[in-house]
Amino acid sequence: MMEALIFAAGLGTRLKEFTHDKPKALVLLAGKPLIQHAIEHLINFGITHIIINVHHFADQVIEFIESNHSFGIQIDISDERELLLDTGGGLKKAGRFFNGNEPILIYNVDVISNLDVNNLLEFHKQSMALATLVVRQRETSRYLMFSPDMLLTGWKNFSLGETIVSRDDLFAESRPLAFSGIHIMEPKILDLITEEGKFPIMDLYLRLAKDHPIKAYIDQSELWMDLGKPAQLAEAEKLFLSK
């Protein structure tokens, strides 16, 4: 099976009209906090151990989890109130909560998706990858680059012309795909983290991709939304209320 980490420590600055008095994790979508949508989605796939990192209005998140009796599963809190560590630093700090045997699913709290997590897990196991990044074919300015065999080869910001190359031998024939904020990794990746303090997890992936297989899983499920901006949240609200 899997364990899971929900990234919920962000400041939610793009949603500041909603997050001036509460964390992004507790912003409501169709009457339910985003963190609850994420937890219930993961529980539906049999996940019984979730770590949640917290920083902005951390007490509110902790109180919400406790008041809901941890939704009947084991939920651990990785506390970043002293220093917000970004996604890579957040993973490193949360590492002590994992048992070290099962794949780790990582899920951004502001992502709404009906991705079949079991299909993702099966793909990850068969691919023998160190990590599998869920991607979609959508328009954005920043893309991950993948070889024909779906190996991560680098990163490119097309609007600014910035490029990071992990695999010189494969980059030229690579295609751009947009990261979805969902990924799964083998627990041994925790032993390969040499970065310190605050750093993005994508920096870790791009470094490790030089020597380890990090693969893409193309998500074609009907629902995926990034709710980082008010307009996106409003669109999701309409979608959920129309069901």
GROMACS elastic network, one bead per residue, 0.5 to 0.9 nm:
[ bonds ]
;  ai    aj funct       b0    kb
    1    46     6  0.77690   500
    1    47     6  0.72355   500
    1   102     6  0.63248   500
    1   103     6  0.72679   500
    1   121     6  0.83775   500
    2    46     6  0.83776   500
    2    47     6  0.61914   500
    2    48     6  0.82844   500
    2    49     6  0.80575   500
    2   101     6  0.89137   500
    2   102     6  0.52810   500
    2   103     6  0.50761   500
    2   104     6  0.57563   500
    2   105     6  0.66593   500
    2   121     6  0.81997   500
    3    47     6  0.62899   500
    3    48     6  0.71798   500
    3    49     6  0.53563   500
    3    50     6  0.60588   500
    3    51     6  0.81460   500
    3    98     6  0.73116   500
    3    99     6  0.85722   500
    3   102     6  0.64608   500
    3   103     6  0.64273   500
    3   105     6  0.61647   500
    3   106     6  0.87704   500
    4    42     6  0.80162   500
    4    47     6  0.73126   500
    4    48     6  0.85829   500
    4    49     6  0.64732   500
    4    51     6  0.62053   500
    4    52     6  0.85298   500
    4    98     6  0.87995   500
    4   103     6  0.83525   500
    4   104     6  0.53088   500
    4   106     6  0.56993   500
    4   107     6  0.75164   500
    4   184     6  0.87009   500
    5    49     6  0.87469   500
    5    50     6  0.56323   500
    5    52     6  0.57749   500
    5    53     6  0.77237   500
    5    91     6  0.79858   500
    5    94     6  0.80554   500
    5   104     6  0.71007   500
    5   105     6  0.62063   500
    5   107     6  0.63383   500
    5   108     6  0.85735   500
    6     9     6  0.89557   500
    6    35     6  0.82851   500
    6    38     6  0.78336   500
    6    39     6  0.83478   500
    6    50     6  0.72359   500
    6    51     6  0.62806   500
    6    53     6  0.67472   500
    6   105     6  0.84084   500
    6   106     6  0.58705   500
    6   108     6  0.57357   500
    6   109     6  0.60620   500
    7    10     6  0.76181   500
    7    51     6  0.86345   500
    7    52     6  0.62256   500
    7    53     6  0.57071   500
    7    54     6  0.78503   500
    7    87     6  0.71941   500
    7    90     6  0.78416   500
    7    91     6  0.86624   500
    7   106     6  0.73581   500
    7   107     6  0.62809   500
    7   109     6  0.58176   500
    7   110     6  0.87754   500
    8    11     6  0.88365   500
    8    23     6  0.82000   500
    8    24     6  0.72791   500
    8    25     6  0.58320   500
    8    35     6  0.77200   500
    8    52     6  0.63805   500
    8    53     6  0.55384   500
    8    54     6  0.56933   500
    8    55     6  0.78969   500
    8    56     6  0.86779   500
    8    61     6  0.89083   500
    8   108     6  0.68796   500
    8   109     6  0.54607   500
    8   110     6  0.81274   500
    9    12     6  0.86891   500
    9    23     6  0.79868   500
    9    24     6  0.82366   500
    9    25     6  0.81178   500
    9    52     6  0.81515   500
    9    53     6  0.54217   500
    9    56     6  0.60237   500
    9    57     6  0.88300   500
    9    58     6  0.77844   500
    9    79     6  0.87058   500
    9    80     6  0.73465   500
    9    81     6  0.87147   500
    9    84     6  0.72134   500
    9    85     6  0.87167   500
    9    86     6  0.82440   500
    9    87     6  0.89447   500
    9    90     6  0.85232   500
    9   109     6  0.89676   500
   10    13     6  0.82166   500
   10    23     6  0.79121   500
   10    24     6  0.72516   500
   10    25     6  0.87236   500
   10    54     6  0.77371   500
   10    55     6  0.69506   500
   10    56     6  0.66040   500
   10    84     6  0.77594   500
   10    86     6  0.78100   500
   11    14     6  0.85646   500
   11    15     6  0.88396   500
   11    16     6  0.85802   500
   11    19     6  0.77808   500
   11    23     6  0.69695   500
   11    24     6  0.70636   500
   11    55     6  0.77770   500
   11    56     6  0.56491   500
   11    57     6  0.89111   500
   12    15     6  0.53443   500
   12    16     6  0.63332   500
   12    18     6  0.85199   500
   12    19     6  0.62410   500
   12    20     6  0.88882   500
   12    23     6  0.69788   500
   12    24     6  0.53234   500
   12    25     6  0.87608   500
   12    56     6  0.84480   500
   12   228     6  0.72451   500
   12   229     6  0.88556   500
   13    17     6  0.86456   500
   13    19     6  0.73668   500
   13    20     6  0.87195   500
   13    24     6  0.88315   500
   13   228     6  0.86099   500
   13   229     6  0.89122   500
   14    17     6  0.83131   500
   14    19     6  0.88372   500
   14   228     6  0.60985   500
   14   229     6  0.53837   500
   14   230     6  0.75154   500
   15    18     6  0.55349   500
   15    19     6  0.59813   500
   15    20     6  0.85673   500
   15    24     6  0.75012   500
   15    27     6  0.89597   500
   15   227     6  0.87903   500
   15   228     6  0.64175   500
   15   229     6  0.55099   500
   15   230     6  0.58584   500
   15   233     6  0.89906   500
   16    20     6  0.56047   500
   16    21     6  0.89937   500
   16    24     6  0.89310   500
   16   230     6  0.88044   500
   17    20     6  0.63033   500
   17   230     6  0.81400   500
   18    21     6  0.73245   500
   18    22     6  0.72712   500
   18    23     6  0.83783   500
   18    24     6  0.76785   500
   18    27     6  0.66322   500
   18   230     6  0.84220   500
   19    23     6  0.54630   500
   19    24     6  0.58907   500
   19    26     6  0.85945   500
   19    27     6  0.72955   500
   20    23     6  0.79274   500
   21    57     6  0.78326   500
   22    25     6  0.81546   500
   22    26     6  0.65538   500
   22    27     6  0.73930   500
   22    56     6  0.76912   500
   22    57     6  0.58983   500
   22    58     6  0.88951   500
   22    60     6  0.72479   500
   22    61     6  0.88060   500
   23    26     6  0.55971   500
   23    27     6  0.69284   500
   23    54     6  0.89074   500
   23    55     6  0.84628   500
   23    56     6  0.56062   500
   23    57     6  0.54437   500
   23    58     6  0.74225   500
   23    60     6  0.75760   500
   23    61     6  0.74728   500
   24    27     6  0.52332   500
   24    28     6  0.88468   500
   24    33     6  0.86937   500
   24    34     6  0.75494   500
   24    35     6  0.84982   500
   24    56     6  0.82394   500
   24   109     6  0.79366   500
   24   110     6  0.75257   500
   24   228     6  0.86937   500
   25    28     6  0.84319   500
   25    33     6  0.64529   500
   25    34     6  0.52558   500
   25    36     6  0.82761   500
   25    61     6  0.72124   500
   25   109     6  0.61885   500
   25   110     6  0.73575   500
   26    32     6  0.81480   500
   26    34     6  0.58705   500
   26    35     6  0.63548   500
   26    36     6  0.82662   500
   26    60     6  0.81011   500
   26    61     6  0.71110   500
   26    64     6  0.84706   500
   27    32     6  0.79810   500
   27    33     6  0.52771   500
   27    34     6  0.59907   500
   27    35     6  0.83789   500
   28    31     6  0.54443   500
   28    32     6  0.50392   500
   28    34     6  0.61256   500
   29    32     6  0.52879   500
   29    33     6  0.60296   500
   29    34     6  0.63647   500
   29    37     6  0.84093   500
   29   233     6  0.73080   500
   29   234     6  0.86136   500
   29   236     6  0.74361   500
   29   237     6  0.58760   500
   29   240     6  0.80362   500
   30    33     6  0.82935   500
   30   236     6  0.84357   500
   30   237     6  0.57046   500
   30   238     6  0.84800   500
   30   240     6  0.62786   500
   30   241     6  0.65241   500
   32    35     6  0.83762   500
   32    36     6  0.65757   500
   32    37     6  0.69758   500
   33    36     6  0.53228   500
   33    37     6  0.66119   500
   33    38     6  0.89475   500
   34    37     6  0.51212   500
   34    38     6  0.63815   500
   34    39     6  0.87340   500
   34   109     6  0.62831   500
   34   110     6  0.65431   500
   34   111     6  0.83561   500
   34   112     6  0.82574   500
   35    38     6  0.51394   500
   35    39     6  0.61421   500
   35    40     6  0.85931   500
   35    61     6  0.85792   500
   35   109     6  0.58537   500
   35   110     6  0.81239   500
   36    39     6  0.50493   500
   36    40     6  0.59702   500
   36    41     6  0.83385   500
   36    65     6  0.88819   500
   36    71     6  0.88809   500
   37    40     6  0.54279   500
   37    41     6  0.61160   500
   37    42     6  0.87549   500
   37   109     6  0.85096   500
   37   112     6  0.76506   500
   38    41     6  0.51953   500
   38    42     6  0.63459   500
   38    43     6  0.86903   500
   38   107     6  0.77525   500
   38   108     6  0.83443   500
   38   109     6  0.63562   500
   38   110     6  0.85314   500
   38   111     6  0.79940   500
   38   112     6  0.74319   500
   38   113     6  0.88184   500
   39    42     6  0.52749   500
   39    43     6  0.61495   500
   39    44     6  0.86705   500
   39    50     6  0.79613   500
   39    71     6  0.80300   500
   40    44     6  0.61476   500
   40    45     6  0.89390   500
   40    71     6  0.81212   500
   41    44     6  0.52570   500
   41    45     6  0.70799   500
   41   113     6  0.85290   500
   41   114     6  0.79081   500
   42    45     6  0.54133   500
   42    46     6  0.69170   500
   42    47     6  0.57145   500
   42    48     6  0.83706   500
   42    50     6  0.86691   500
   42   117     6  0.78543   500
   43    46     6  0.51119   500
   43    48     6  0.65073   500
   43    49     6  0.89505   500
   43    71     6  0.88148   500
   43    73     6  0.83107   500
   44    47     6  0.73829   500
   45   116     6  0.80669   500
   45   117     6  0.66018   500
   45   118     6  0.67387   500
   47    50     6  0.74707   500
   47    73     6  0.83539   500
   48    72     6  0.83386   500
   48    73     6  0.51106   500
   48    74     6  0.60997   500
   48    75     6  0.82187   500
   49    73     6  0.62586   500
   49    75     6  0.58499   500
   49    76     6  0.78963   500
   49    98     6  0.87776   500
   50    73     6  0.79362   500
   50    74     6  0.64240   500
   50    76     6  0.64393   500
   50    77     6  0.87151   500
   51    74     6  0.84175   500
   51    75     6  0.55998   500
   51    77     6  0.57358   500
   51    78     6  0.67398   500
   51    94     6  0.72378   500
   51    97     6  0.72634   500
   51    98     6  0.83736   500
   52    75     6  0.72738   500
   52    76     6  0.63565   500
   52    77     6  0.50809   500
   52    78     6  0.59796   500
   52    79     6  0.84994   500
   52    94     6  0.83479   500
   53    58     6  0.87383   500
   53    76     6  0.85502   500
   53    77     6  0.57803   500
   53    79     6  0.59194   500
   53    80     6  0.67747   500
   53    90     6  0.69388   500
   53    91     6  0.86720   500
   53    93     6  0.89844   500
   53    94     6  0.73714   500
   54    57     6  0.78269   500
   54    58     6  0.51482   500
   54    59     6  0.85274   500
   54    61     6  0.73572   500
   54    62     6  0.83262   500
   54    77     6  0.70779   500
   54    78     6  0.63732   500
   54    79     6  0.53904   500
   54    80     6  0.56750   500
   54    81     6  0.68618   500
   54    84     6  0.84772   500
   55    59     6  0.86564   500
   55    79     6  0.66207   500
   55    82     6  0.78260   500
   55    83     6  0.77076   500
   55    84     6  0.63156   500
   56    59     6  0.85336   500
   56    60     6  0.89437   500
   56    80     6  0.87170   500
   56    81     6  0.72222   500
   56    84     6  0.86272   500
   57    60     6  0.56556   500
   57    61     6  0.70667   500
   57    81     6  0.86127   500
   58    61     6  0.52991   500
   58    62     6  0.63270   500
   58    63     6  0.86430   500
   58    79     6  0.78031   500
   58    80     6  0.84361   500
   58    81     6  0.69954   500
   59    62     6  0.51287   500
   59    63     6  0.60260   500
   59    64     6  0.85138   500
   60    63     6  0.51234   500
   60    64     6  0.61051   500
   60    65     6  0.86888   500
   61    64     6  0.50892   500
   61    65     6  0.62815   500
   61    66     6  0.86382   500
   62    65     6  0.52290   500
   62    66     6  0.61666   500
   62    67     6  0.85283   500
   62    77     6  0.75374   500
   63    66     6  0.50950   500
   63    67     6  0.59128   500
   63    68     6  0.85415   500
   64    67     6  0.51561   500
   64    68     6  0.63237   500
   64    69     6  0.87502   500
   64    70     6  0.85938   500
   65    68     6  0.52912   500
   65    69     6  0.63704   500
   65    70     6  0.51033   500
   65    71     6  0.74592   500
   65    75     6  0.80463   500
   66    70     6  0.57151   500
   66    71     6  0.86597   500
   67    70     6  0.75998   500
   68    71     6  0.55989   500
   68    72     6  0.82139   500
   69    72     6  0.61457   500
   69    73     6  0.82514   500
   70    73     6  0.57728   500
   70    74     6  0.65500   500
   70    75     6  0.59168   500
   71    74     6  0.82765   500
   71    75     6  0.84424   500
   72    75     6  0.89252   500
   76    97     6  0.72332   500
   77    94     6  0.83149   500
   77    97     6  0.88641   500
   78    90     6  0.80136   500
   78    93     6  0.70882   500
   78    94     6  0.55363   500
   78    97     6  0.82464   500
   79    82     6  0.79423   500
   79    83     6  0.89329   500
   79    93     6  0.86384   500
   79    94     6  0.85837   500
   80    83     6  0.53218   500
   80    84     6  0.54228   500
   80    85     6  0.69672   500
   80    90     6  0.77702   500
   80    93     6  0.85155   500
   81    84     6  0.66882   500
   83   197     6  0.88671   500
   83   198     6  0.83186   500
   84    89     6  0.83394   500
   84    90     6  0.78137   500
   84   198     6  0.72050   500
   85    88     6  0.71833   500
   85    90     6  0.52345   500
   85    91     6  0.87348   500
   85    93     6  0.84263   500
   85   197     6  0.63694   500
   85   199     6  0.65607   500
   85   200     6  0.83274   500
   86    89     6  0.55521   500
   86    90     6  0.57638   500
   86    91     6  0.85871   500
   86   197     6  0.88169   500
   86   198     6  0.55345   500
   86   199     6  0.55323   500
   86   200     6  0.55148   500
   86   201     6  0.77216   500
   87    91     6  0.61175   500
   87    92     6  0.86498   500
   87   198     6  0.80197   500
   87   199     6  0.66830   500
   87   201     6  0.51246   500
   87   202     6  0.82612   500
   88    91     6  0.51734   500
   88    92     6  0.63261   500
   88    93     6  0.87425   500
   88   193     6  0.88077   500
   88   195     6  0.83062   500
   88   197     6  0.87084   500
   88   198     6  0.70385   500
   88   199     6  0.51226   500
   88   202     6  0.74261   500
   88   203     6  0.78098   500
   88   204     6  0.69570   500
   89    92     6  0.50348   500
   89    93     6  0.61906   500
   89    94     6  0.85557   500
   89   195     6  0.79318   500
   89   196     6  0.70714   500
   89   197     6  0.57672   500
   89   199     6  0.54228   500
   89   200     6  0.69904   500
   89   201     6  0.74472   500
   90    93     6  0.52552   500
   90    94     6  0.61271   500
   90    95     6  0.85718   500
   90   197     6  0.89728   500
   90   198     6  0.78474   500
   90   199     6  0.84147   500
   90   200     6  0.87110   500
   90   201     6  0.85276   500
   91    94     6  0.51124   500
   91    95     6  0.60839   500
   91   190     6  0.81331   500
   91   201     6  0.77316   500
   92    95     6  0.51819   500
   92    96     6  0.81383   500
   92   190     6  0.66963   500
   92   193     6  0.73311   500
   92   195     6  0.88852   500
   92   196     6  0.86889   500
   92   197     6  0.89366   500
   93    96     6  0.68904   500
   93    97     6  0.87984   500
   94    97     6  0.58443   500
   94    98     6  0.76053   500
   95    98     6  0.57223   500
   95    99     6  0.88350   500
   95   100     6  0.86752   500
   95   187     6  0.86472   500
   95   190     6  0.66188   500
   96    99     6  0.79478   500
   96   100     6  0.89039   500
   97   100     6  0.88058   500
   98   101     6  0.80764   500
   98   102     6  0.82692   500
   98   104     6  0.81794   500
   98   187     6  0.79545   500
   99   102     6  0.72243   500
   99   187     6  0.85389   500
  100   103     6  0.82278   500
  100   186     6  0.86973   500
  100   187     6  0.54410   500
  100   188     6  0.73785   500
  100   190     6  0.89222   500
  101   186     6  0.83784   500
  101   187     6  0.65948   500
  101   188     6  0.86534   500
  102   186     6  0.71938   500
  102   187     6  0.66348   500
  103   121     6  0.82153   500
  103   125     6  0.89974   500
  103   184     6  0.66575   500
  103   185     6  0.56089   500
  103   187     6  0.58473   500
  104   183     6  0.83289   500
  104   184     6  0.54624   500
  104   185     6  0.52526   500
  104   186     6  0.62983   500
  104   187     6  0.64203   500
  105   117     6  0.87831   500
  105   121     6  0.86924   500
  105   182     6  0.74613   500
  105   183     6  0.58797   500
  105   185     6  0.66046   500
  106   181     6  0.78824   500
  106   182     6  0.56732   500
  106   183     6  0.52373   500
  106   184     6  0.59716   500
  106   185     6  0.81236   500
  107   110     6  0.86530   500
  107   111     6  0.74815   500
  107   181     6  0.61933   500
  107   183     6  0.68559   500
  107   184     6  0.88250   500
  108   111     6  0.55639   500
  108   112     6  0.87704   500
  108   180     6  0.88459   500
  108   181     6  0.54997   500
  108   182     6  0.65863   500
  109   112     6  0.80060   500
  109   181     6  0.89218   500
  109   227     6  0.89164   500
  110   181     6  0.87533   500
  110   225     6  0.82667   500
  110   226     6  0.59774   500
  110   227     6  0.51246   500
  110   228     6  0.61035   500
  111   180     6  0.79235   500
  111   181     6  0.68776   500
  111   182     6  0.82267   500
  111   224     6  0.71152   500
  111   225     6  0.57263   500
  111   227     6  0.60864   500
  111   228     6  0.81973   500
  112   223     6  0.73790   500
  112   224     6  0.56133   500
  112   225     6  0.51995   500
  112   226     6  0.66282   500
  112   227     6  0.74336   500
  112   236     6  0.85383   500
  113   116     6  0.88935   500
  113   221     6  0.79704   500
  113   222     6  0.82738   500
  113   223     6  0.51594   500
  113   225     6  0.64818   500
  113   226     6  0.89001   500
  114   117     6  0.85813   500
  114   221     6  0.65999   500
  114   222     6  0.72658   500
  114   223     6  0.55291   500
  114   224     6  0.68784   500
  115   118     6  0.88040   500
  115   119     6  0.84128   500
  115   120     6  0.81234   500
  115   219     6  0.71986   500
  115   220     6  0.83129   500
  115   221     6  0.58127   500
  115   222     6  0.83098   500
  115   223     6  0.75199   500
  115   224     6  0.78164   500
  116   119     6  0.54968   500
  116   120     6  0.66036   500
  116   121     6  0.89445   500
  116   221     6  0.79907   500
  117   121     6  0.61836   500
  117   122     6  0.86726   500
  118   121     6  0.50287   500
  118   122     6  0.62195   500
  118   123     6  0.86306   500
  119   122     6  0.51393   500
  119   123     6  0.61960   500
  119   124     6  0.85665   500
  120   123     6  0.51635   500
  120   124     6  0.61086   500
  120   125     6  0.86768   500
  120   132     6  0.83690   500
  120   134     6  0.82205   500
  120   183     6  0.88870   500
  120   184     6  0.81045   500
  120   217     6  0.72760   500
  120   219     6  0.89021   500
  121   124     6  0.50305   500
  121   125     6  0.62007   500
  121   126     6  0.86711   500
  121   132     6  0.89825   500
  121   184     6  0.75725   500
  122   125     6  0.52152   500
  122   126     6  0.62414   500
  122   127     6  0.86010   500
  123   126     6  0.52349   500
  123   127     6  0.60595   500
  123   128     6  0.87319   500
  123   132     6  0.85039   500
  123   217     6  0.76414   500
  124   127     6  0.52579   500
  124   128     6  0.64434   500
  124   129     6  0.63448   500
  124   130     6  0.85568   500
  124   131     6  0.74715   500
  124   132     6  0.59996   500
  124   184     6  0.74643   500
  124   185     6  0.82106   500
  124   215     6  0.83226   500
  124   217     6  0.82201   500
  125   128     6  0.54690   500
  125   129     6  0.73382   500
  126   129     6  0.81478   500
  127   130     6  0.89862   500
  127   132     6  0.85978   500
  127   213     6  0.88146   500
  127   215     6  0.78254   500
  128   131     6  0.85973   500
  128   213     6  0.77682   500
  129   132     6  0.64152   500
  129   185     6  0.79137   500
  129   186     6  0.79218   500
  129   212     6  0.76287   500
  129   213     6  0.50203   500
  129   214     6  0.54755   500
  129   215     6  0.62480   500
  130   184     6  0.86765   500
  130   185     6  0.58390   500
  130   186     6  0.54950   500
  130   187     6  0.86358   500
  130   188     6  0.80467   500
  130   189     6  0.69759   500
  130   208     6  0.89465   500
  130   212     6  0.64980   500
  130   213     6  0.57482   500
  130   214     6  0.56336   500
  130   215     6  0.80559   500
  131   183     6  0.72203   500
  131   184     6  0.56319   500
  131   186     6  0.62006   500
  131   189     6  0.81451   500
  131   205     6  0.82199   500
  131   212     6  0.88555   500
  131   213     6  0.73047   500
  131   215     6  0.64439   500
  131   216     6  0.86844   500
  132   182     6  0.89689   500
  132   183     6  0.57061   500
  132   184     6  0.52817   500
  132   185     6  0.62596   500
  132   213     6  0.87961   500
  132   214     6  0.58133   500
  132   216     6  0.55887   500
  132   217     6  0.64287   500
  133   152     6  0.89686   500
  133   179     6  0.70136   500
  133   180     6  0.79214   500
  133   181     6  0.81873   500
  133   182     6  0.65811   500
  133   184     6  0.66036   500
  133   185     6  0.85342   500
  133   214     6  0.75097   500
  133   215     6  0.62003   500
  133   217     6  0.59517   500
  133   218     6  0.84853   500
  134   178     6  0.85709   500
  134   179     6  0.62059   500
  134   180     6  0.57217   500
  134   181     6  0.72443   500
  134   182     6  0.55081   500
  134   183     6  0.55541   500
  134   184     6  0.82346   500
  134   215     6  0.87254   500
  134   216     6  0.59555   500
  134   218     6  0.60052   500
  134   219     6  0.62443   500
  135   138     6  0.88971   500
  135   144     6  0.85984   500
  135   177     6  0.60028   500
  135   178     6  0.52350   500
  135   180     6  0.51756   500
  135   181     6  0.82178   500
  135   182     6  0.81312   500
  135   183     6  0.89226   500
  135   216     6  0.63709   500
  135   217     6  0.59736   500
  135   218     6  0.50448   500
  135   219     6  0.58994   500
  135   220     6  0.89755   500
  136   177     6  0.60546   500
  136   178     6  0.52763   500
  136   179     6  0.65233   500
  136   180     6  0.65058   500
  136   217     6  0.83689   500
  136   218     6  0.56142   500
  136   219     6  0.54730   500
  136   220     6  0.69924   500
  137   176     6  0.83588   500
  137   177     6  0.56927   500
  137   178     6  0.61470   500
  137   218     6  0.77758   500
  137   219     6  0.82993   500
  137   220     6  0.84419   500
  138   177     6  0.74244   500
  138   178     6  0.62321   500
  139   142     6  0.89046   500
  139   177     6  0.88242   500
  139   178     6  0.74353   500
  140   143     6  0.71136   500
  140   157     6  0.89801   500
  140   158     6  0.88673   500
  140   178     6  0.69028   500
  141   156     6  0.83196   500
  141   157     6  0.56524   500
  141   158     6  0.57105   500
  141   159     6  0.57721   500
  141   160     6  0.83949   500
  141   178     6  0.88904   500
  142   155     6  0.74105   500
  142   156     6  0.57710   500
  142   158     6  0.64186   500
  142   159     6  0.78397   500
  142   176     6  0.87448   500
  142   177     6  0.88508   500
  142   178     6  0.72496   500
  142   179     6  0.87929   500
  143   154     6  0.87522   500
  143   155     6  0.58024   500
  143   156     6  0.53696   500
  143   157     6  0.63552   500
  143   158     6  0.78568   500
  143   175     6  0.89638   500
  143   176     6  0.53951   500
  143   177     6  0.54937   500
  143   178     6  0.50817   500
  143   179     6  0.70551   500
  144   152     6  0.71727   500
  144   153     6  0.78506   500
  144   154     6  0.60534   500
  144   156     6  0.64203   500
  144   157     6  0.89003   500
  144   175     6  0.81802   500
  144   176     6  0.56069   500
  144   177     6  0.55062   500
  144   178     6  0.61948   500
  144   179     6  0.67926   500
  145   150     6  0.87434   500
  145   151     6  0.82743   500
  145   152     6  0.59364   500
  145   153     6  0.55291   500
  145   154     6  0.50583   500
  145   155     6  0.54093   500
  145   156     6  0.70837   500
  145   165     6  0.87930   500
  145   171     6  0.72954   500
  145   174     6  0.56586   500
  145   175     6  0.53682   500
  145   177     6  0.63410   500
  145   178     6  0.87686   500
  146   149     6  0.75766   500
  146   150     6  0.50571   500
  146   151     6  0.51375   500
  146   153     6  0.54097   500
  146   154     6  0.72459   500
  146   155     6  0.88614   500
  146   170     6  0.83254   500
  146   171     6  0.75560   500
  146   173     6  0.83906   500
  146   175     6  0.54412   500
  146   176     6  0.64962   500
  146   177     6  0.73688   500
  146   215     6  0.77912   500
  146   216     6  0.72426   500
  147   151     6  0.51680   500
  147   152     6  0.66315   500
  147   153     6  0.64960   500
  147   170     6  0.60319   500
  147   171     6  0.68338   500
  147   172     6  0.85662   500
  147   173     6  0.62575   500
  147   175     6  0.65603   500
  148   151     6  0.74412   500
  148   170     6  0.86852   500
  148   173     6  0.73097   500
  148   174     6  0.64854   500
  148   175     6  0.77486   500
  149   215     6  0.82833   500
  149   216     6  0.89727   500
  150   153     6  0.88136   500
  150   174     6  0.85262   500
  150   214     6  0.83110   500
  150   215     6  0.54127   500
  150   216     6  0.53641   500
  150   217     6  0.79781   500
  151   170     6  0.86820   500
  151   174     6  0.88069   500
  151   209     6  0.80001   500
  151   213     6  0.63336   500
  151   214     6  0.57186   500
  151   216     6  0.66521   500
  152   155     6  0.85061   500
  152   166     6  0.76155   500
  152   167     6  0.78983   500
  152   171     6  0.87992   500
  152   174     6  0.86397   500
  152   205     6  0.83934   500
  152   206     6  0.75876   500
  152   209     6  0.61451   500
  152   210     6  0.87137   500
  152   213     6  0.74777   500
  152   214     6  0.55189   500
  152   215     6  0.57387   500
  152   216     6  0.71059   500
  153   164     6  0.87048   500
  153   165     6  0.62293   500
  153   168     6  0.76021   500
  153   169     6  0.86873   500
  153   170     6  0.64114   500
  153   171     6  0.54551   500
  153   174     6  0.71714   500
  153   206     6  0.76081   500
  153   209     6  0.67614   500
  153   210     6  0.76965   500
  153   214     6  0.87411   500
  154   163     6  0.74590   500
  154   164     6  0.53427   500
  154   167     6  0.67767   500
  154   168     6  0.88736   500
  154   171     6  0.68707   500
  154   174     6  0.87006   500
  154   206     6  0.62177   500
  154   209     6  0.81095   500
  155   162     6  0.82543   500
  155   163     6  0.57304   500
  155   164     6  0.50642   500
  155   165     6  0.65582   500
  155   166     6  0.81794   500
  155   176     6  0.82343   500
  155   206     6  0.77573   500
  156   159     6  0.89604   500
  156   160     6  0.87664   500
  156   161     6  0.71518   500
  156   162     6  0.57247   500
  156   164     6  0.63832   500
  156   165     6  0.84882   500
  156   176     6  0.79528   500
  157   160     6  0.56177   500
  157   161     6  0.55614   500
  157   162     6  0.50422   500
  157   163     6  0.63897   500
  158   161     6  0.50075   500
  158   162     6  0.68951   500
  158   163     6  0.83611   500
  159   162     6  0.80885   500
  164   206     6  0.79222   500
  165   168     6  0.63467   500
  165   171     6  0.68101   500
  165   206     6  0.78632   500
  165   210     6  0.88974   500
  166   170     6  0.88361   500
  166   171     6  0.77559   500
  166   206     6  0.58332   500
  166   207     6  0.66547   500
  166   208     6  0.82408   500
  166   209     6  0.60473   500
  166   210     6  0.51441   500
  166   211     6  0.89288   500
  167   170     6  0.55219   500
  167   171     6  0.57832   500
  167   209     6  0.73914   500
  167   210     6  0.57366   500
  167   211     6  0.88603   500
  168   171     6  0.54315   500
  168   172     6  0.76019   500
  168   210     6  0.89494   500
  169   172     6  0.75255   500
  169   173     6  0.88552   500
  170   173     6  0.58910   500
  170   174     6  0.64840   500
  171   174     6  0.50925   500
  171   175     6  0.84298   500
  172   175     6  0.86395   500
  177   216     6  0.85951   500
  177   218     6  0.84586   500
  179   182     6  0.77236   500
  179   183     6  0.89646   500
  180   183     6  0.81910   500
  180   219     6  0.85339   500
  180   224     6  0.80025   500
  180   225     6  0.86098   500
  180   226     6  0.80326   500
  181   226     6  0.84052   500
  183   217     6  0.88994   500
  185   188     6  0.83315   500
  185   189     6  0.70577   500
  185   214     6  0.89499   500
  186   189     6  0.59197   500
  186   190     6  0.83617   500
  187   190     6  0.58994   500
  187   191     6  0.80246   500
  188   191     6  0.54804   500
  188   192     6  0.70455   500
  189   192     6  0.51030   500
  189   193     6  0.67892   500
  190   193     6  0.56173   500
  191   194     6  0.81557   500
  192   208     6  0.81686   500
  193   196     6  0.82539   500
  193   204     6  0.72599   500
  194   204     6  0.87959   500
  195   198     6  0.83762   500
  195   199     6  0.73630   500
  195   204     6  0.77379   500
  196   199     6  0.74310   500
  199   202     6  0.86057   500
  199   203     6  0.72648   500
  199   204     6  0.82987   500
  200   203     6  0.55781   500
  200   204     6  0.71462   500
  201   204     6  0.51038   500
  201   205     6  0.64304   500
  201   206     6  0.87629   500
  202   206     6  0.60741   500
  202   207     6  0.85125   500
  203   206     6  0.52133   500
  203   207     6  0.62235   500
  203   208     6  0.86551   500
  204   207     6  0.52205   500
  204   208     6  0.61363   500
  204   209     6  0.84866   500
  205   208     6  0.51336   500
  205   209     6  0.58554   500
  205   210     6  0.89514   500
  205   214     6  0.73848   500
  206   209     6  0.52102   500
  206   210     6  0.71932   500
  206   214     6  0.88552   500
  207   210     6  0.60030   500
  207   211     6  0.81464   500
  208   211     6  0.57711   500
  208   212     6  0.57069   500
  208   213     6  0.81667   500
  208   214     6  0.79130   500
  209   212     6  0.50274   500
  209   213     6  0.60408   500
  209   214     6  0.57647   500
  209   215     6  0.89636   500
  210   213     6  0.82012   500
  219   222     6  0.88870   500
  219   224     6  0.88992   500
  220   223     6  0.85251   500
  221   224     6  0.73024   500
  225   232     6  0.75399   500
  225   233     6  0.87641   500
  225   236     6  0.74738   500
  226   229     6  0.79572   500
  226   232     6  0.68957   500
  226   233     6  0.82044   500
  227   230     6  0.73653   500
  227   231     6  0.82045   500
  227   232     6  0.51386   500
  227   233     6  0.50403   500
  227   234     6  0.87101   500
  227   235     6  0.89085   500
  227   236     6  0.76936   500
  228   231     6  0.87508   500
  228   232     6  0.69119   500
  228   233     6  0.73360   500
  229   232     6  0.53417   500
  229   233     6  0.63383   500
  229   234     6  0.87862   500
  230   233     6  0.50281   500
  230   234     6  0.61382   500
  230   235     6  0.86171   500
  231   234     6  0.50816   500
  231   235     6  0.62106   500
  231   236     6  0.87014   500
  232   235     6  0.50579   500
  232   236     6  0.62497   500
  232   237     6  0.85967   500
  233   236     6  0.51294   500
  233   237     6  0.61392   500
  233   238     6  0.87783   500
  234   238     6  0.63930   500
  234   239     6  0.87216   500
  235   238     6  0.52986   500
  235   239     6  0.63671   500
  235   240     6  0.88247   500
  236   240     6  0.61376   500
  236   241     6  0.85396   500
  237   240     6  0.52594   500
  237   241     6  0.60947   500
  237   242     6  0.85138   500
  238   241     6  0.52492   500
  238   242     6  0.60865   500
  238   243     6  0.89137   500
  239   242     6  0.53037   500
  239   243     6  0.67915   500
  240   243     6  0.55383   500
